[in-house]
Amino acid sequence: MKQRLPKQYKLLNCLSSLPKKILLLYGQENVTEFVLHELCQEYCFDLKKAAYFVDNPDFNCLKGVAGFCREEAYADGDIWQNPKSFSVHMKSAPFNKKVQLFTQESFKKKGESEDIVIKNIAHSLGIEKPKLRIWDIKHNNHGYFVYEESTTNNDYVEDYLVDGLCLLSFCPLY
């Protein structure tokens, strides 16, 4: 059996605890911000910046859902214990607002390459060393995740990233 490293164990613990935390916020409109914030923490994927989008080819729309910037991260305690305070913080976080205001035609419908997608989004959001992950979500939509890693990421992060990102797909969209 493969031995797990302490940081890898923390990442897996974070991922396995998220479904229960998501249920705690049932009915809250910004659950995606909570999940994204958790996924980007040092004990999880340790990301510097991240932006989540939903691409809907049927309505020819790519829409920003939530954004995370380490410099703007919530620092006043546990977000799950302080959901109102966290929600107020995220409403005023400039990077999150910029992501949520981002909208354009569907990249999937236009048949754009991943290189063009990442270039357009990263340039608009000021992400310096962008990476992109795309996955299928319900109703023939597609999740787009543009992110910038911190300098301390480990190889095993890539092994679990899409599994963690799929949790965003369970969050309601408003």
C-alpha positions as CSV (number, residue, x, y, z in Angstrom):
1,M,0.0,0.0,0.0
2,K,1.2,3.5,-0.9
3,Q,2.2,5.7,2.0
4,R,0.5,9.1,2.2
5,L,2.4,12.2,3.0
6,P,1.1,14.6,5.7
7,K,0.1,17.3,3.2
8,Q,-1.5,14.6,1.0
9,Y,-3.5,13.4,4.0
10,K,-4.7,16.9,4.8
11,L,-5.8,17.4,1.2
12,L,-7.8,14.1,1.2
13,N,-9.3,15.0,4.6
14,C,-10.4,18.4,3.2
15,L,-12.0,16.8,0.1
16,S,-13.8,14.1,2.1
17,S,-15.2,16.6,4.6
18,L,-16.6,19.0,1.9
19,P,-19.9,17.2,1.1
20,K,-21.0,17.4,4.8
21,K,-20.0,21.1,4.9
22,I,-21.9,21.8,1.7
23,L,-25.1,20.3,3.2
24,L,-24.7,22.7,6.2
25,L,-25.3,25.6,3.9
26,Y,-28.3,24.2,2.1
27,G,-30.4,27.0,0.7
28,Q,-27.5,29.6,0.8
29,E,-26.9,31.2,-2.6
30,N,-23.1,31.4,-2.4
31,V,-22.2,27.9,-1.5
32,T,-19.8,27.8,-4.5
33,E,-17.7,30.6,-2.9
34,F,-17.3,28.5,0.3
35,V,-16.3,25.4,-1.6
36,L,-13.8,27.3,-3.8
37,H,-12.3,29.0,-0.8
38,E,-11.8,25.7,0.9
39,L,-10.3,24.0,-2.2
40,C,-7.7,26.8,-2.6
41,Q,-6.4,26.7,1.0
42,E,-2.9,25.7,1.8
43,Y,-4.1,22.4,3.4
44,C,-6.0,21.5,0.2
45,F,-4.8,22.4,-3.3
46,D,-2.8,25.5,-2.2
47,L,-3.7,27.8,-5.1
48,K,-2.7,31.4,-5.4
49,K,-5.7,32.4,-7.7
50,A,-8.6,30.4,-9.0
51,A,-11.7,31.2,-11.1
52,Y,-14.7,28.9,-11.7
53,F,-16.9,29.3,-14.7
54,V,-19.8,27.4,-16.2
55,D,-20.0,27.1,-20.0
56,N,-23.5,26.5,-21.3
57,P,-23.4,25.8,-25.1
58,D,-27.2,25.6,-25.3
59,F,-27.6,29.3,-24.3
60,N,-24.2,30.2,-25.8
61,C,-22.9,31.6,-22.5
62,L,-19.8,31.3,-20.4
63,K,-20.4,32.8,-17.0
64,G,-18.1,33.4,-14.0
65,V,-19.4,31.9,-10.8
66,A,-16.8,32.4,-8.1
67,G,-13.2,33.6,-7.7
68,F,-10.4,33.2,-5.1
69,C,-7.3,35.3,-4.6
70,R,-4.9,34.4,-1.8
71,E,-4.3,38.1,-1.1
72,E,-8.1,38.7,-0.6
73,A,-8.8,35.4,1.3
74,Y,-11.0,35.5,4.4
75,A,-8.9,35.6,7.5
76,D,-11.4,36.1,10.3
77,G,-11.9,32.5,11.4
78,D,-13.6,29.4,10.0
79,I,-15.8,30.2,7.1
80,W,-18.1,27.4,7.9
81,Q,-18.7,28.8,11.5
82,N,-19.0,32.4,10.2
83,P,-21.0,32.1,7.0
84,K,-22.6,35.5,7.2
85,S,-19.3,37.2,7.8
86,F,-17.6,35.2,5.0
87,S,-20.5,36.0,2.6
88,V,-20.1,39.8,3.3
89,H,-16.4,39.5,2.8
90,M,-16.8,37.7,-0.6
91,K,-19.3,40.3,-1.8
92,S,-16.6,43.0,-1.5
93,A,-13.6,40.8,-2.7
94,P,-12.4,42.5,-5.9
95,F,-11.2,39.3,-7.6
96,N,-14.4,37.4,-6.8
97,K,-16.5,40.3,-8.1
98,K,-14.4,40.4,-11.3
99,V,-15.0,36.7,-11.9
100,Q,-18.7,37.0,-11.3
101,L,-19.1,39.9,-13.7
102,F,-17.2,37.9,-16.4
103,T,-19.5,36.7,-19.2
104,Q,-19.0,35.9,-22.8
105,E,-20.0,33.5,-25.6
106,S,-19.6,29.8,-25.0
107,F,-16.2,28.5,-25.8
108,K,-17.6,25.0,-26.3
109,K,-20.2,26.3,-28.8
110,K,-17.6,28.3,-30.7
111,G,-15.2,25.3,-30.6
112,E,-12.4,27.3,-29.2
113,S,-9.2,25.6,-28.2
114,E,-8.1,25.3,-24.6
115,D,-5.2,27.6,-25.4
116,I,-7.5,30.4,-26.5
117,V,-9.8,29.9,-23.5
118,I,-7.0,30.1,-21.0
119,K,-5.4,33.1,-22.7
120,N,-8.7,35.1,-22.8
121,I,-9.7,34.3,-19.2
122,A,-6.3,34.7,-17.7
123,H,-5.7,38.0,-19.4
124,S,-9.0,39.4,-18.3
125,L,-8.4,38.4,-14.7
126,G,-4.7,39.0,-14.3
127,I,-3.7,35.4,-13.7
128,E,0.0,35.3,-14.5
129,K,0.8,31.6,-14.8
130,P,-2.6,30.1,-15.7
131,K,-3.6,26.5,-15.9
132,L,-7.0,25.2,-17.0
133,R,-9.1,22.2,-16.1
134,I,-12.4,21.5,-17.9
135,W,-15.0,18.9,-16.9
136,D,-18.5,17.9,-17.8
137,I,-21.3,19.0,-15.4
138,K,-25.0,18.4,-15.4
139,H,-27.4,19.6,-18.1
140,N,-24.7,19.4,-20.8
141,N,-22.8,22.3,-19.2
142,H,-19.0,22.3,-18.7
143,G,-17.0,23.5,-15.7
144,Y,-14.0,25.7,-16.5
145,F,-11.4,26.2,-13.8
146,V,-8.6,28.7,-14.5
147,Y,-6.0,28.8,-11.7
148,E,-2.5,29.7,-10.7
149,E,-0.6,27.4,-8.4
150,S,1.4,28.6,-5.4
151,T,5.1,27.9,-5.5
152,T,4.8,25.0,-3.0
153,N,2.4,22.7,-4.9
154,N,3.2,19.0,-4.8
155,D,2.9,16.5,-7.6
156,Y,-0.1,14.6,-6.1
157,V,-2.3,17.8,-6.3
158,E,-2.8,17.0,-10.0
159,D,-4.0,13.5,-9.1
160,Y,-6.9,14.9,-7.1
161,L,-7.7,18.3,-8.6
162,V,-10.5,17.3,-11.0
163,D,-12.1,15.1,-8.3
164,G,-12.1,18.2,-6.0
165,L,-13.4,20.5,-8.7
166,C,-16.4,18.2,-9.3
167,L,-17.6,19.2,-5.9
168,L,-18.2,22.7,-7.3
169,S,-20.7,21.0,-9.7
170,F,-22.9,20.1,-6.8
171,C,-23.3,23.7,-5.7
172,P,-26.4,25.5,-6.8
173,L,-26.1,28.3,-9.4
174,Y,-28.0,31.5,-9.0
